[in-house]
Amino acid sequence: MQNRAEPAIARSDWHLRARVRIIRDHDAVAAAPPVTWCFREGEEYTLVQWGLAGQPVSDHWWTSQNTDTAHTVPDDHVTVLKVIEKTPPTG
């Protein structure tokens, strides 16, 4: 069993919006309606990471901004090309 560090707790709401390139294929399903989106290696998207104050900071995923139809991509499936906007979780 591995000891893992506890994730930091955000002191403020935070977000990161970036242009990313998919580096490994990934099929994602939105919650409502349940629609599958196929992210393919080499494609580029503008995606976000975000979190709320008082919650653990998790940067292990990327998603679109529309939460109703969001498709989530694991962080290890993308490479960041350009950070567009950043508000850190430290306030």
N, C-alpha and C positions, 0 to 999 in steps of 0.2 A: 504494500500500500504506500502510495506517495504522499508526502506532505505538500500541500499546495497553499500558497499564500492567499489569504482572504482578499477579495477584490476591494479596491478603495471605494469609499462611500462619497458620492457626489455632493459637494457643498452647494451647488447651484445647478439649475437646468443647463444642459449642454448639448451641443451638436457639432457635427463635422460634415460639411458638404464637399464632395470631391468628384473630379473626373477620374474614373477608374477603367482599367482594362481587365476583362475576364481572362484568367490564365489557366483555368481548368473548367471543363463543362460542368453545368449544374442545372438540374430541373427543379424548379420551385413552384409551390402551389399557394395561391392566395387563399385567404380565409373565406372571404365573402365577396363575390361568388367564388366557388372553388375552381379556379382556372389555372392551368399549368403554363408556366413560361419557361422556355428552354434558353438558358444563358450559354453561349458557345464561346470557346477559346478565341481570342482576338477581338471580340466585340467590345465597344466602349459605351459607357453609360455615365450619367451624373447620378450618384447615389448618396445617401446620408447614413450617418450613425447618430444616435441621440439617446439621451437619458434624462431622468428627473432628479432633482435635488433630493437627498436622503436615500436614494436607491444605489445599489452597487453599480459601479462603472463597468460596462461590458462593451468591448470594442471588437467582439468576435464575429460580427455580422454587418452586412450592408443591406439597405433597403431603399425603395422609392419613397417619396414624401407622402403619397396618398395612402394612409393607413388602411382604408377599406379594401383596396385592391393591391396591397403591397406584396411583393415577391422578395424574399430574403435570400441573400447570397452569403455563404460563410466567408469570413475575412481571408482565409488562406486560398480562396478561389479568385482573388483580385489583386491587382497591383495598383497603387495610387499613382496617377499621372500628374495631377495638379490639385492642390487644396484650393477650393473656391472660397470657403467661409468656415471659420472655426470659433466656437465659443467653448472654452475649456470648462471641465467640471469643477474646477477649483475656485470659480467665482471671479 
